[in-house]
Amino acid sequence: MLTLRFIQENRDFIIERLKIKNFDATKITGQILALDKERRSTQAAMDDHKAELNKLSKEIGKLFKNGKVEEATKVKEKNAQIKENIKEQSESLNKIEEQLNLLLVQLPNIPHESVPPGKGEQDNVEIKSGGTKPELAQDALPHWDLAKKYDIIDFELGNKITGSGFPVYKGKGAKLQRALINYFLDKAIEAGYHEVLPPLMVNEDSGFGTGQLPDKEGQMYHVALDNLYLIPTAEVPVTNIYRNKILSAKDFPIRMTAYTPCFRREAGSYGKDVRGLNRLHQFDKVEIVQIQHPDKSYETLQEMLNHVESLVKSLNLPYRILKLCGGDISFTSALTYDFEVYSAAQQKWLEVSSVSNFEAFQANRLKLRFKEEGEKKTKLAHTLNGSALALPRILAALLENNQSAEGVVIPEVLRPYTGFDIID
């Protein structure tokens, strides 16, 4: 969430920059500033009444003490009217602040100056690629057929138990899934991330803190009876560990990693692009999160990109890195890079990671602040996160790209985790 002060001081800049996200901020910023003016006016009037009330209260005491009962009674009546005015002003102020907050949460984050313009994913910019696309045999199978052939993932059974998008991993498929989770976690820990195992459900405050609420509530599973939400990503509970915290600059960087199942309704998704593991309602992911000093957050973003790239390289998967354009970047992000791997049997690129810098946008919602050494004034921290990595499409690409006449060959880095080197 953008701070009110930033909007007051930079309205024209905000309007211009949000055009990159195809968002017209002219009207909403005008409404925010008008409401803020009304809020300050109401607050000032209420403060004046409170000062007058305090003065009259002292005067009443003196009048009674001097036996001037009639005069004291008249002042008491005036006092009662001022109290009523203060009550009305307080109620008015609460309504204004509620309206103001409703508007503030509708403003997207300002995109970084390097974000390219564009309407959607077709306008994203490839900045790097690596690896070699494998040449498969004519009879190569997509991963959903490989899963059935080797009895490692059962989509029909998942559909029976729960519904479409909830597969059952079996035998070597389950072990490969677990191997990927442990490998990604171990590499994150090696890189200096502290592992946490957070809850899989969050409350409204947590959803608001990282920007899922009210923007994406339709994409989350909601447990209505308890008013809790199943997490769409570990970013939500992990970042909220530091909600309402005041840190010291010497605490940075804070690095955290977590494995969790993730739950997404993916409303409106259908067709061939959602077949097999391409788009699930429940999937496993290892997340990396950093809380950093504002001066170092873009240096940290590059560090996180390097980490994700090293994982994809180690699995020998062809990959490309895309800088998201204004029309594809998320509501909360200032700058996002997507990693895609090539799925050879499907002959398509599959997104496996997004790495983002939210600058102070989430921190303002989280009230996540810090103090420079020797200073009393607090500042907002910067938050970043990335998938390192999301499993379903990684698994899809591994199965398809590594298939042979003998079976599916396991990448060398995973063999100590799987205990086998081929699925046959």
N, C-alpha and C positions, 0 to 999 in steps of 0.2 A: 504494500500500500504506500502510495506517495504521501509524504508528510504535508500537512497544511501549509507550513512555512515555505516549503519548496514550491508549492502551487502558487502561493501569494507572490513569490519573488520571480517565478519563471514561467508564467502562464503562456506567453507567446512561444517560448522554447518547447514547452510540453505539447502544445497544439501542433507545432511543426514536426516534432519527432514522432508523435503518435500516428502521423500520416503514414509512416513506414509500416506500421501495424494495421494500416487501413482502418484506423479508428479516428473519427472526428470528435475531438475533445472540446470544441468551441463552446457548445451549449452547456455541457456538464461542468466545465471549469467556471463558466460564468455563474451558474447556479451555486456552486460551492463558495465562490467568493462573496456572492450576495448573502447567502446564509451565514457565512462567517462574519460579515459586517453586522447582520442582525443579531448574531450571537454575542458579539462584543458589546454592542449597544445595550442589549438586555442585561448582560453581566454588569456593565458599568452602572446602569440604573439600579440594579439590585444591590450592588456594593454601596451606592449612595444611601439607599434606604436602610441598609444595615448599619451604616455609620450614624445616620440620624436616629435610628432606634436605640443604639448604644448611648448616644448623647441624651436622649429623652429619658431613658431608664435611670440614668444618674440624676437627672433633673427631678424626676418623681420622688426619688429617695430624699433629696434635699427639701422638697416642698412638704412632704409628710413630716420630716424631722422638725421643720419650722412651724408646723401646725396649720399649714395652708392646704387643708383637705380638699376644698372646692377646686382650687387651681390644679392640685395633683390629680383629681378625678378627671378633669378636662384633658390633661396631658395623657392620662391612661387611655382615654378614648381615642386620642390621636395615635397613640402607640398601637392600639388594637388594629386601626385602619392600616398602618404601615406594615404590620405583621401580615395582614391579609394581602397587601400589595406584594410583599416579598414571596408569599406562598404562590401567588399567581405567576409572578416572574420566574420563580423556580420551575414551575410546571411548564411554562413556555420555553424556558431554557432547555429543559430535558427533551422536549419535542423537537426543538431546533437542532440539538446535538444528535438526536436519533436520525433526523432527516439528512444531516450533514454526513454522518457515518455511512448511511445508505448510499450516498453519492460517491463518497471517497472510495468505497470498495469496488465501484464500477469502473474506476480508471485503471487501465493496464499499466504495467511497468514500462518505463522509457527504454526503448531499444538502444543498445550500444551503437556508437557511431559507425561501426564496421558492418552492421546488419544490412544486407542488401535488400532493396525493395522487391516486391513480388506479391502475387496473389495466393499462391499455394505451393505444394511440394514440387511442382514442375519448375519452380523458379529458384529452388535451393541451389547453392553453388558448391560444386565439388572442389575441395582444396587439396586432397591427397588420395592416393590409392596405393595398394600393395598386394603382393601375392599373385599367384597364377591360377587362372580358371582351369580346372581339370577337364580333360577330354574323356568323356564317359562312353561306354559301349552303347550301341544302338538300342539295346534292350534295357538300358538303365531305368530304374524305378524311382518315382517320387517317394518321399519319406513315409507317407501314409501306407503305401504298398509294402515298403521295406519293413515297417513296423508290424504289419500283418504277417508277412512272410516269415519273420524271425520271432514272432509272438513276443514283442517287447513293449508295445504300446497298444492298448485296446480302446479305441474310440467308441465303439458300440457299447461296450460294457459301461464306460463312463456316462454315456447317454442314458442307459438304463438306470444307473444308480442316481444320477443327478440331472443331467441334461446335456445338450450340445455344448462343447467348450470346456468339458471337465474330464480329460482323459485319465485312464488308469495305466500307470507304468508297471511293467512286469519283468521279473527275472533280470536279465542283463540290462534291460532298459531302465529299470529302477536303480540298478547299481551305477549305471553310467550317469544318470541324473544326480545321484548322490556324490559321485566322483567329481562332476563339474562344480557342484556347490562347494565342496571341500577345497578343491583346487583354487577356485576364485577367492574364497575366504583366506586361504593360506597366503596367496600372492598379495592380497590387500594388507594382511598383518605384516608381511615382510616389508611392505612399503610404508609402514608406520601408522597404519590405521588401527584403532582400538575397537575390538569386536564387542557388539552389544546384541542381545536377543530381545527385541521389544514386543509389546502386545500386538496382536493382529487386528484389534478393534480400537478405535479412537473416539473421543467425544467431539462435540461441535467446536469447542475452543481449539482443539488440535487441528481439526479440518480447516478452520478459519486461519490459523496461524501460518500454515504453509500455502494457503491460497486455493485449496480444493473447494472450500465453501466460502461464499455461495456460488462460485463459478461453475463447479463440476459435480454438483450433488446428484444430478441425473445419471452420472456415470458410475456412482458408487453404490454398493449394496448397503441398505439401511436396515438396521434392526430396530424397528419402530417402538417396540415395547420398552426398550431401555435407551432409546435415542442414541445409539452407537452406530458407527460406520466401519465396515470391513475395509482394511487399508488397500488403496490402489497401488501403493509402493511403500517401501520401508522409509523413504524420505520423510513421510509424514510423522510417524512416531519418533524416529531418531532425531530429526531437527527439533521437535517439540521438547526434547529433553532439556533444551536450553531456553524454553519459553519463560518469560518473566525473570531473566537472569541479568545481573550486571557483572561483567567480567573485567579482568585487567588486561591491558594490551600484552602483557607478558604471557598470558594464557594461550595466545595464538601461535601456530595454527592448532585448531582442534580437529582431529581426524577421527572419524567413526566409520565402521563398516558393519553391515548386518545382512544376514540371510533371512528372508521371509517368503512365504507364499504371498502372492498379490491377487487381488480380486477386482475385476472390472466388468461392468455390465456390457460394455461395448455395444450400446444400443444403436440399432440401425446398421450394424455390420452384417453383410451377407455376400454370397457369391463365391467364386473360386479363390479369391484372396483370403478367405477365412478357413480354407480346408486344412485338415490335419492340425499341425502345430502352429500354423501361420497366425492365428488369432484366437486366443483362449480367454475364458472368463476367470480361470484360476491358473496361475503359473508361478514358477519359482524364479527368484532373482536375488543376486547379491548386489547390494547398493553401497556406494561410497559417498560420504557426506563430509564437507569441511565448513568450519566457521573460521573466518579469517579477517584480518585487519583490512579495511578498505583500500589501503595503499598497495596491498599485495594480492588482491583477489584475482586479477587477470593473470598474474604469474602462476597462481595456484591453479587456475583453470587449465593452463597449458600443461602443468604437471599432471593433472587428472586425465587430460587427453592422452598424454604419453603412456600413462598407466593402462588405460583401456586398450590403446593400440598394441602394447606389449602382450596383452592377453590374447588378442585376436591373432597376432603374429605367431604366438607360441602354439596355437592350434592349427597352423598352416591353412588358414582360411583366406581366400581372396576377399579384400575389403576395400571400402572407400569411406572417406570422411566428408560429410557435407556441412556447410555452414547454412543454417536455416534462414530463409528470407523472412521479411516482416509479416507476410501473410500466413506463415506456417509456424512461427515461433509462438510459444505459449503466452498466456495472459500474464504470468508471473515473471517470465524470464527476460533478462537484458540481452543475453547472448547464449545461443545453444548450438552445439555441434551434434550431429547424428552419425553413428557408425552403422554401416550396412555391410553384410557379408553376402557373397554370391552363392546362391543355391543352384547347383549345376543341373539337376534333373528337372527342376521347374524353370530353369533359365531366367531367373529373376533375382533382384537384390532384395534382401530382407533386413529391416531395421533391428538391431540388437542392443543398441545403447543410445541414450541421449545424455550429454554432459552439459550442464548449464551453470551460469553465474546469475544469481538473482539480485546481486548487489545488496542494497538495504531494503528491498521491497518486502521480503518475508520478515526480516528482522523488525521492521516497523510494526507489522501485525503481531509478531511474537513478543514485542517489547524486549528484544534481545540487544542489550547495550554493553558498552565497555568504557573504561576510563583509561586515558593515557597516564603514564607514570607521573605522579606529582600534580595531577589536575583533578578538580572536583566535578567538572562538567562531563556528562556522559555523551557518547556518540553511538550511532547504530553500527552494528557489525555487518559484515557481508556473509551471505550463505551461498554454498555451491553444492551440487550433487550430481551423481552420474551412475548409470547402470554399469556394473563391472562383474558379471554381465547378466542380462536377461537370458534365461535358459532355452525357452521353446524353439526359437529360430536358430540359435546356435546349434542345438541338437538336430534340427531339421537339416541344416547345412552339413554338419558332420556326417550324418547318415548318408545323405545323397552324394556328397563329394568323395567319400571314402569307400564307396561300394565297389566290390570286385566280384569275380566269379567265385571266389572262396568265401566271401562274406564282407562285413563292414569292418574295415581296419581302424583300430583305436589309435589316436595320436599318441606319440611317445610320452608326452608330459602327463597324460592321464593314466597310463598303465600302472604306475605305483598305486593309484587310487582305485582303479577298477579290479586289478588282480587278473585281468585277461587282456589280450591284445587283438582279439577279433570277435565279432558277433557272427555266429554261423549256425 
